[in-house]
């Protein structure tokens, strides 16, 4: 089953975190710069790792060059709410350095 979520990406941050902002948008801060798809790749890698799915199960379907992104996630999830709950379980948790998430 595939789920589509919207997420606001904020590249070039000091740390990577996922949180809900004041306007109830799901947001992710990314360490990578928004050049040559680096931030998009980090986004896919972080989401895949946190949801425990393969990177190929996370597809960026819109917003390649914009902050507001739509992702299709393929997995055994009941609905969008379950996916978001799994992502925000670690809302204030700092993630490791970007290079752990980027394909080498």
Order of alpha helices (4+ residues) and beta strands (2+ residues): beta-beta-beta-alpha-beta-beta-alpha
